Amino acid sequence: MKERKLVLVNWERKLLHTARGVFEIFIKGQGDPICVTHHYSEFNQTGDYFAESFTSANKVFLVNLREAGHSDKAKEPYQLSMLESIFDLEAIREKLGFSKWGFAGHSTGGMLGVIYGIYFSERLDFNVIVGAAAREYMTFSKNCIYNSDHPNFHRMQDLNEALKRSDLPSEKSKELKIERTKLSLFAPENYDQLFSLNINKGMSATRMNFFNRELQVYDVTRKLEFISTPTLIICGRHDVQCPLTYSIEMNEGIRNSKLFIFEKSNHYPFLEEAKRFNAVMDLFLKENQSLLN
């Protein structure tokens, strides 16, 4: 297995014309293909911290979904749903010529991974789900920062609303993003060390607004049994966005899954405990490759 090192070069950008529209993708790394995306992030050629962690062992395809970056706009609101997003990813996979590929998602990207596994396990070599959930995670967990009883609930809401503004000055936007991220770190004082690379991404307000509505009825826990692809589930013990209980629930429902809990992490175990995250990923990929062979 290749030693994992972060190589600070920009990602290759492509506009991919598929049967379902045009999508902006960014490519980096060598090895077996893996798709990485997030439900409402807007990526660019500087990449993404989560996606970067896979580039030394895999060829990573980082996808801007519909309404994000320079990908096509939605003609109908339903095209912004999680299921439609998976149909778009399948169109991208087919256009790239892969019969199968891996998928990795963090947070709402991990929720997309759950949907992907339910409906298209036969098209996935493996599935990596980090800090995510198979159902709405706010209402019943006071440990979630999006629950109104959480002490940081109101500040997080204010930050998210402010960051949706298109007229927000870049310096102010950067300041608010840092504050928002620190709310989801086990050790906020380590922010500068953890986020030291020149990686900058945006947020699609259109996609986030739709997600906030869809989330209210999101619950696929009874369909987890349909996920057959090897699945790695990772969660920080102190995750305030998608608390640990939801990763435990997914692990219990997915028959071919493994759960790793990171004791000194909040929502970013791939940065907060990067060395262990890389070791877990390397072992998972090695085991999965031996099964494929």
C-alpha positions in Angstrom: 0.0 0.0 0.0 1.4 3.4 -0.9 2.4 5.8 1.9 -0.1 8.6 2.2 1.3 12.1 1.6 -0.5 15.3 0.8 0.9 16.7 -2.4 0.1 20.4 -2.8 -0.9 20.7 -6.4 -4.1 21.9 -7.9 -6.7 19.4 -9.1 -7.4 18.9 -12.8 -10.7 20.5 -13.8 -13.1 19.0 -16.3 -16.7 19.8 -17.5 -18.2 16.4 -18.1 -21.1 16.1 -20.6 -23.4 13.2 -19.4 -26.8 11.9 -20.3 -28.2 13.9 -17.4 -26.4 17.2 -18.0 -23.0 18.9 -17.6 -21.1 18.4 -14.3 -17.9 20.1 -13.1 -15.4 17.5 -11.7 -11.9 17.7 -10.3 -9.4 14.9 -10.6 -6.3 14.1 -8.7 -4.3 11.0 -7.7 -3.5 7.6 -9.1 -5.0 4.2 -8.5 -8.5 2.7 -8.4 -11.3 5.3 -9.0 -13.2 6.8 -6.1 -15.9 9.4 -6.2 -16.1 12.1 -3.5 -18.8 14.7 -3.1 -20.8 16.7 -0.6 -24.5 17.5 -0.8 -24.1 21.3 -0.9 -20.4 22.2 -1.1 -18.9 24.0 -4.1 -15.5 22.7 -5.0 -12.8 24.3 -7.1 -9.2 23.5 -8.2 -7.9 23.9 -4.7 -9.7 20.7 -3.8 -11.1 19.5 -0.5 -9.5 18.4 2.8 -11.6 15.1 2.9 -11.0 14.3 -0.7 -7.3 15.1 -0.4 -6.9 12.2 2.1 -7.6 9.7 -0.6 -5.3 11.0 -3.4 -2.2 9.0 -2.5 -3.9 5.7 -2.9 -6.7 6.4 -5.4 -7.7 8.4 -8.4 -10.2 10.8 -6.9 -13.1 12.3 -8.8 -14.4 15.3 -6.8 -17.9 16.2 -8.0 -19.8 19.5 -8.0 -23.4 18.4 -7.9 -26.2 20.3 -9.8 -26.4 24.0 -8.8 -22.8 23.8 -7.4 -19.9 25.6 -9.1 -20.2 25.3 -12.9 -22.4 22.2 -13.0 -25.8 22.5 -14.6 -28.7 24.2 -12.8 -31.8 22.4 -11.7 -34.7 22.7 -14.1 -37.0 21.3 -11.4 -36.7 21.5 -7.6 -36.8 17.7 -7.2 -33.5 17.4 -9.1 -31.7 18.7 -6.0 -32.9 15.7 -3.9 -30.5 13.1 -2.6 -31.8 10.3 -4.8 -31.6 12.5 -7.9 -28.1 13.4 -7.0 -27.2 9.7 -6.9 -28.7 9.3 -10.4 -26.4 12.2 -11.5 -23.4 10.4 -10.0 -24.3 7.3 -11.8 -24.4 9.2 -15.1 -21.0 10.6 -14.3 -19.6 7.1 -13.6 -21.0 5.8 -16.9 -19.6 8.7 -18.9 -16.1 8.1 -17.3 -16.3 4.5 -18.4 -16.1 2.8 -15.1 -18.2 -0.3 -14.5 -17.7 0.3 -10.8 -15.9 2.8 -8.5 -15.6 3.5 -4.8 -17.5 6.3 -3.0 -16.5 8.3 0.0 -18.6 11.0 1.7 -18.2 13.1 4.8 -21.3 14.6 6.6 -24.0 15.1 4.1 -21.7 13.5 1.6 -21.9 10.4 3.8 -25.7 10.6 3.7 -25.4 10.5 -0.1 -23.2 7.4 0.3 -26.0 5.7 2.3 -28.4 6.4 -0.5 -25.9 5.3 -3.1 -25.3 2.0 -1.3 -29.0 1.3 -0.9 -29.8 1.7 -4.6 -26.5 1.0 -6.4 -24.3 -1.3 -4.3 -23.6 -3.3 -7.4 -21.9 -0.3 -8.9 -19.7 0.4 -5.8 -16.4 -1.4 -5.0 -16.6 0.1 -1.5 -18.3 2.8 0.4 -16.8 5.1 3.1 -19.2 7.0 5.3 -17.7 9.5 7.7 -19.7 11.6 10.3 -23.1 10.9 8.8 -26.5 9.4 9.5 -29.3 7.3 7.9 -32.0 9.5 9.2 -32.8 13.1 10.4 -30.3 13.6 13.3 -31.4 16.9 14.9 -34.8 16.3 16.6 -33.9 13.5 18.9 -30.4 14.2 19.9 -29.5 17.1 22.3 -25.9 16.3 21.5 -26.4 17.6 18.0 -25.5 21.3 17.4 -28.6 21.6 15.2 -30.9 20.7 18.1 -32.4 23.8 19.8 -31.3 22.5 23.2 -27.7 22.4 22.2 -25.7 25.4 23.8 -24.3 26.4 20.4 -27.5 26.0 18.4 -28.3 29.7 17.9 -24.7 30.6 16.9 -24.5 27.9 14.4 -27.8 28.9 12.8 -26.7 32.5 12.6 -23.4 31.5 10.9 -25.1 29.3 8.3 -27.6 32.0 7.4 -24.9 34.6 7.1 -22.8 32.4 4.9 -25.7 32.0 2.4 -25.5 35.7 1.5 -24.0 36.3 -1.9 -23.0 39.8 -1.0 -20.9 38.8 2.0 -17.3 40.2 1.7 -14.7 37.5 1.2 -12.8 38.3 4.4 -16.0 38.3 6.5 -17.0 35.0 4.9 -13.6 33.5 5.7 -13.9 34.7 9.3 -17.4 33.2 9.8 -16.3 29.9 8.2 -13.5 29.5 10.6 -15.8 30.2 13.6 -18.3 27.7 12.2 -15.7 25.0 11.8 -14.2 25.5 15.3 -17.6 24.7 16.7 -17.2 21.2 15.3 -13.6 20.5 16.4 -12.5 18.4 19.5 -9.7 21.0 20.1 -10.7 24.3 18.4 -7.3 25.7 19.3 -5.8 23.4 16.7 -7.7 25.0 13.8 -4.7 26.7 12.2 -2.7 23.5 12.3 -5.5 21.3 10.9 -6.6 23.7 8.2 -3.2 24.9 7.0 -3.5 24.1 3.3 -4.6 26.5 0.5 -8.0 24.8 0.2 -11.0 27.0 -0.3 -14.5 25.9 -1.1 -17.9 27.5 -1.2 -21.5 26.6 -0.5 -24.5 26.3 -2.7 -27.3 28.1 -0.9 -29.8 26.7 -3.3 -28.8 23.1 -2.5 -28.5 23.8 1.2 -32.0 25.3 1.4 -33.5 22.3 -0.4 -31.6 19.9 1.8 -32.9 21.6 5.0 -36.4 20.7 3.8 -35.7 17.2 2.6 -33.9 16.4 5.8 -37.2 16.7 7.8 -38.5 13.5 6.2 -35.1 11.7 5.7 -35.1 8.2 7.2 -33.7 5.2 5.3 -32.8 3.1 8.3 -35.2 0.3 7.3 -33.4 0.1 3.9 -29.9 -0.2 5.3 -30.1 -4.0 4.8 -30.0 -3.4 1.0 -26.5 -2.1 1.2 -24.2 -5.0 0.2 -21.0 -3.3 -0.8 -18.2 -3.3 1.8 -18.8 -0.2 4.0 -16.5 1.6 6.3 -18.2 3.8 8.9 -16.1 6.4 10.8 -17.2 8.8 13.4 -15.6 11.1 16.0 -16.7 10.3 19.6 -17.6 13.9 20.1 -19.3 14.7 16.7 -21.8 17.5 17.3 -23.2 17.5 13.7 -24.1 13.8 13.3 -23.6 12.4 16.8 -22.1 8.9 17.2 -25.3 7.2 17.9 -26.3 7.5 14.2 -23.1 5.8 13.0 -23.7 3.0 15.5 -27.2 2.6 14.1 -25.8 2.4 10.5 -23.3 -0.2 11.5 -26.0 -2.3 13.0 -28.2 -2.0 9.9 -25.5 -2.6 7.2 -24.5 -6.2 7.1 -21.1 -5.8 5.5 -19.9 -2.8 7.5 -17.2 -1.9 10.0 -17.3 1.0 12.5 -14.3 2.8 13.8 -14.8 5.4 16.6 -12.2 8.2 16.9 -11.9 9.1 20.5 -10.2 12.5 20.1 -12.3 13.8 17.2 -15.4 15.8 16.7 -16.7 16.1 13.1 -13.3 16.0 11.3 -11.6 12.7 12.2 -9.7 12.7 8.9 -7.9 15.8 10.1 -8.1 15.6 13.9 -6.7 12.1 14.0 -5.2 12.0 10.5 -2.6 9.3 11.2 -5.1 6.8 12.5 -7.6 7.7 9.8 -5.1 7.0 7.1 -4.1 3.7 8.7 -7.8 2.6 9.0 -8.4 3.6 5.3 -5.3 1.8 4.1 -6.3 -1.4 5.9 -9.9 -1.2 4.6 -8.8 -0.7 1.0 -6.2 -3.5 1.3 -8.8 -5.9 2.7 -11.3 -4.9 0.0 -8.8 -5.3 -2.8 -8.0 -8.8 -1.6 -11.7 -9.7 -1.7 -12.0 -8.3 -5.3 -9.0 -10.4 -6.3 
